[in-house]
Amino acid sequence: MYAFNYHRPSNLQEALSLLRAAEDGKFMGGGQTLIPTLKQRLAMPSDVIDLGGVGELVGICPDGDDTVVVGGMTRHAAVAESELVKAKIPALAELAEAIGDPQVRNRGTLGGSIANNDPASDYPGAVLGLAATVSTDRRKIAADDFFTGMFETALEEDEVVTHVSFPVPAQAKYMKFPNPASRYSMAGAFVARTEGGVRVAITGAGPCVFRWTAAEEALARDFGPAAIEPLAMPADDLNGDIHASPAYRANLVKVMTRRAVEALV
């Protein structure tokens, strides 16, 4: 690990000021990705600004009857255990409960997860599948515009995710095929029946979370597992590694989508 200046601000404005004053500063949420990266000397920031002390970024609350708002520094475990989330969007609570292991769930944060945008992470599926809105210290970003590529988002370098607003769907379910060691998604499908129609967000299979529009169109016509059967996910642009080939992941996408739909009918 290279030497760096460590800061733990107590409010958001202080955190932003510290980052802007640093030569090459980095925000840290739960540290589940940044700390291993630092240990392996794959990053050399001049300053690390730990957002763990910024209480205004933590919490879960309703916004009327049709939206659940989750703070950017809210831990996965808090989302999984929230009675509000369980009542309004049970699929989101179930997704959070299946992230990693207890240690990861009690350290990792919603904002850190989506800002990092690991291809195999779970939260991007919920954000995209539910057509959520990501709020930062300066603007609101629609889910369809937020995730732009592998480990890339629409965030500026000095921008912080303050909270995410999740619309309450009529129905939703997330099913994933987890890597047996890391519990990361090798392929996952978040299926939601929303006010704007059916949405199917795929995690783990490609370089970035994406919507499977063919499945959305099929399910809009006939919402049931039979609608998925004639579909085929193209493998051309999917990930391949020691765990699964692109073709294998393409099949997993179809299987996970069908299982999610089966759970809703």
C-alpha positions as CSV (number, residue, x, y, z in Angstrom):
1,M,0.0,0.0,0.0
2,Y,1.3,3.4,-0.9
3,A,1.2,6.3,1.7
4,F,-1.8,8.6,1.6
5,N,-3.6,11.2,3.7
6,Y,-6.7,9.8,5.5
7,H,-9.7,12.0,6.3
8,R,-13.0,11.2,8.0
9,P,-15.2,14.2,7.6
10,S,-18.4,14.6,9.7
11,N,-20.6,16.2,7.0
12,L,-21.0,16.2,3.2
13,Q,-19.7,19.7,2.6
14,E,-16.5,19.0,4.5
15,A,-16.0,15.8,2.4
16,L,-16.5,17.7,-0.8
17,S,-14.0,20.4,0.3
18,L,-11.4,17.9,1.2
19,L,-11.7,16.1,-2.1
20,R,-11.4,19.3,-4.1
21,A,-8.4,20.4,-2.2
22,A,-6.6,17.1,-2.7
23,E,-4.1,16.5,-5.5
24,D,-5.7,13.1,-6.3
25,G,-8.3,12.3,-3.7
26,K,-10.7,9.4,-3.6
27,F,-14.0,9.0,-1.8
28,M,-14.4,5.7,0.2
29,G,-17.8,4.2,1.0
30,G,-17.6,0.8,2.6
31,G,-14.1,0.2,1.2
32,Q,-14.9,-3.2,-0.2
33,T,-13.2,-2.5,-3.5
34,L,-11.0,0.5,-2.7
35,I,-9.1,-1.1,0.3
36,P,-8.1,-4.3,-1.6
37,T,-7.1,-2.1,-4.6
38,L,-4.9,0.0,-2.3
39,K,-3.4,-3.1,-0.7
40,Q,-2.4,-4.4,-4.1
41,R,-0.9,-1.1,-5.0
42,L,-3.2,-0.8,-8.0
43,A,-4.1,2.8,-6.9
44,M,-2.1,5.6,-5.5
45,P,-4.4,8.4,-4.3
46,S,-2.9,11.4,-2.5
47,D,-5.9,11.4,-0.1
48,V,-8.7,9.0,0.9
49,I,-11.8,10.7,2.2
50,D,-13.8,8.2,4.3
51,L,-17.6,8.9,4.0
52,G,-18.3,6.6,7.0
53,G,-18.8,9.6,9.4
54,V,-21.2,11.5,7.1
55,G,-24.5,10.7,8.9
56,E,-26.6,12.6,6.5
57,L,-25.9,10.0,3.8
58,V,-27.3,7.2,5.9
59,G,-30.9,6.1,6.2
60,I,-34.0,4.6,4.6
61,C,-37.3,6.5,4.5
62,P,-40.5,6.6,2.4
63,D,-41.3,9.4,0.0
64,G,-45.0,9.2,-0.1
65,D,-46.6,5.8,-0.7
66,D,-44.8,5.0,-4.0
67,T,-41.1,5.6,-3.4
68,V,-38.4,4.3,-1.0
69,V,-35.4,6.5,-0.5
70,V,-32.1,4.9,0.5
71,G,-29.1,7.0,1.5
72,G,-25.8,6.5,-0.3
73,M,-23.9,5.3,2.8
74,T,-26.6,2.9,3.9
75,R,-25.1,-0.6,4.5
76,H,-26.4,-3.6,2.6
77,A,-27.4,-5.2,5.9
78,A,-29.6,-2.2,6.8
79,V,-31.4,-2.5,3.5
80,A,-31.9,-6.3,3.9
81,E,-33.2,-5.8,7.5
82,S,-35.4,-2.8,6.8
83,E,-39.1,-3.4,7.5
84,L,-40.0,-0.6,5.1
85,V,-38.0,-2.1,2.3
86,K,-39.4,-5.6,3.1
87,A,-43.0,-4.2,3.0
88,K,-42.7,-2.0,-0.1
89,I,-40.0,-3.6,-2.3
90,P,-39.3,-7.1,-0.9
91,A,-37.1,-7.9,-4.0
92,L,-34.7,-5.2,-3.0
93,A,-34.4,-6.5,0.6
94,E,-33.8,-10.0,-0.8
95,L,-31.2,-8.8,-3.2
96,A,-29.3,-7.0,-0.4
97,E,-29.5,-10.1,1.8
98,A,-27.8,-12.2,-0.9
99,I,-24.8,-9.9,-1.3
100,G,-21.5,-11.5,-0.3
101,D,-21.4,-12.6,3.3
102,P,-22.2,-10.9,6.6
103,Q,-18.9,-9.1,6.7
104,V,-19.5,-7.6,3.3
105,R,-23.1,-6.7,4.0
106,N,-22.1,-4.9,7.2
107,R,-19.5,-2.8,5.5
108,G,-20.6,-2.4,1.9
109,T,-22.8,0.6,0.9
110,L,-25.4,1.2,-1.7
111,G,-23.7,4.3,-3.0
112,G,-20.3,2.7,-3.1
113,S,-21.7,-0.3,-5.0
114,I,-23.3,1.7,-7.8
115,A,-20.6,4.2,-8.1
116,N,-18.0,1.4,-8.5
117,N,-20.4,-0.4,-11.0
118,D,-18.7,-3.7,-10.9
119,P,-20.2,-5.8,-13.7
120,A,-21.0,-8.6,-11.3
121,S,-22.5,-6.5,-8.5
122,D,-26.2,-6.8,-7.6
123,Y,-27.4,-3.3,-6.8
124,P,-27.2,-2.0,-10.4
125,G,-29.8,-4.6,-11.3
126,A,-32.3,-3.1,-8.8
127,V,-31.5,0.5,-9.7
128,L,-32.0,-0.2,-13.4
129,G,-34.8,-2.7,-13.1
130,L,-36.9,-0.4,-10.9
131,A,-36.1,2.7,-12.9
132,A,-34.7,4.4,-9.8
133,T,-33.3,7.9,-9.7
134,V,-29.8,8.5,-8.4
135,S,-29.4,11.8,-6.5
136,T,-25.9,13.3,-6.0
137,D,-24.7,16.5,-4.3
138,R,-25.6,18.5,-7.4
139,R,-28.2,16.7,-9.7
140,K,-30.6,13.8,-10.3
141,I,-29.6,11.0,-12.7
142,A,-32.1,8.5,-14.2
143,A,-31.1,4.9,-13.9
144,D,-31.1,4.5,-17.7
145,D,-28.4,7.2,-17.9
146,F,-26.4,6.3,-14.9
147,F,-24.5,3.1,-15.8
148,T,-22.3,3.8,-18.8
149,G,-19.7,0.9,-19.0
150,M,-17.5,-1.5,-17.1
151,F,-16.6,0.3,-13.8
152,E,-18.0,3.5,-15.4
153,T,-20.9,5.7,-14.5
154,A,-22.2,9.2,-15.3
155,L,-20.7,10.5,-12.1
156,E,-18.1,13.2,-12.2
157,E,-14.8,12.6,-10.3
158,D,-15.9,14.9,-7.4
159,E,-19.5,13.9,-7.3
160,V,-21.1,12.0,-4.4
161,V,-24.2,9.7,-4.5
162,T,-26.4,11.1,-1.7
163,H,-29.4,8.8,-2.1
164,V,-31.3,6.6,-4.5
165,S,-35.1,6.9,-4.9
166,F,-36.7,3.5,-5.7
167,P,-40.2,3.6,-7.2
168,V,-42.4,0.9,-5.6
169,P,-43.3,-1.6,-8.3
170,A,-46.4,-3.7,-8.7
171,Q,-44.2,-6.7,-8.6
172,A,-40.4,-7.4,-8.7
173,K,-38.0,-10.3,-8.2
174,Y,-34.3,-10.8,-8.5
175,M,-32.7,-14.1,-9.3
176,K,-29.0,-14.7,-9.7
177,F,-26.6,-17.5,-10.2
178,P,-23.8,-16.7,-7.7
179,N,-20.2,-17.5,-7.9
180,P,-19.8,-20.1,-5.1
181,A,-16.8,-18.3,-3.6
182,S,-17.5,-14.6,-3.9
183,R,-21.3,-14.7,-4.2
184,Y,-21.0,-12.2,-7.0
185,S,-23.5,-12.6,-9.8
186,M,-22.3,-14.7,-12.7
187,A,-25.7,-13.8,-14.2
188,G,-28.7,-12.3,-12.6
189,A,-32.1,-11.0,-13.7
190,F,-34.1,-8.3,-11.9
191,V,-37.6,-8.4,-13.3
192,A,-40.1,-5.7,-12.4
193,R,-43.6,-4.7,-13.3
194,T,-43.5,-0.9,-13.0
195,E,-45.7,2.0,-13.8
196,G,-43.8,2.4,-17.1
197,G,-44.1,-1.3,-18.0
198,V,-42.0,-4.4,-17.6
199,R,-38.3,-4.0,-17.0
200,V,-35.7,-6.7,-17.1
201,A,-32.2,-5.7,-15.9
202,I,-29.3,-8.2,-16.3
203,T,-26.3,-8.3,-14.0
204,G,-23.1,-10.3,-14.1
205,A,-23.3,-11.4,-17.7
206,G,-22.0,-8.4,-19.6
207,P,-19.4,-5.6,-19.1
208,C,-22.1,-3.5,-17.5
209,V,-25.7,-4.0,-16.2
210,F,-28.1,-3.8,-19.1
211,R,-31.8,-4.1,-20.0
212,W,-32.9,-7.2,-21.9
213,T,-35.4,-5.5,-24.2
214,A,-36.5,-8.6,-26.0
215,A,-37.6,-10.1,-22.7
216,E,-39.4,-6.9,-21.7
217,E,-41.3,-6.9,-25.0
218,A,-42.3,-10.5,-24.7
219,L,-43.4,-10.2,-21.1
220,A,-45.4,-7.1,-21.9
221,R,-47.4,-9.2,-24.3
222,D,-47.8,-12.2,-22.0
223,F,-46.4,-12.0,-18.5
224,G,-45.4,-15.6,-17.8
225,P,-42.4,-18.0,-18.1
226,A,-43.7,-19.2,-21.5
227,A,-42.9,-15.8,-22.9
228,I,-39.2,-16.4,-22.2
229,E,-38.9,-19.8,-23.8
230,P,-38.5,-18.8,-27.5
231,L,-36.0,-16.1,-26.6
232,A,-32.2,-16.4,-27.0
233,M,-29.7,-14.0,-25.4
234,P,-26.9,-13.3,-27.9
235,A,-23.5,-14.3,-26.4
236,D,-21.3,-12.0,-28.6
237,D,-20.9,-9.2,-26.1
238,L,-21.0,-11.2,-22.8
239,N,-18.2,-11.8,-20.4
240,G,-16.1,-15.0,-20.5
241,D,-13.7,-16.1,-17.8
242,I,-12.6,-19.2,-15.8
243,H,-16.0,-19.4,-14.2
244,A,-18.2,-19.3,-17.3
245,S,-18.0,-18.8,-21.1
246,P,-20.1,-16.2,-22.8
247,A,-22.4,-18.9,-24.1
248,Y,-22.9,-20.3,-20.7
249,R,-23.7,-16.9,-19.3
250,A,-26.2,-16.3,-22.2
251,N,-28.0,-19.5,-21.1
252,L,-27.9,-18.4,-17.4
253,V,-29.5,-15.1,-18.3
254,K,-32.5,-16.8,-19.8
255,V,-32.8,-19.3,-16.9
256,M,-32.5,-16.6,-14.2
257,T,-35.1,-14.4,-16.1
258,R,-37.5,-17.3,-16.3
259,R,-37.1,-18.2,-12.7
260,A,-37.7,-14.6,-11.7
261,V,-40.9,-14.5,-13.7
262,E,-42.0,-17.9,-12.4
263,A,-41.7,-16.5,-8.8
264,L,-44.1,-13.6,-9.7
265,V,-46.9,-15.6,-11.4
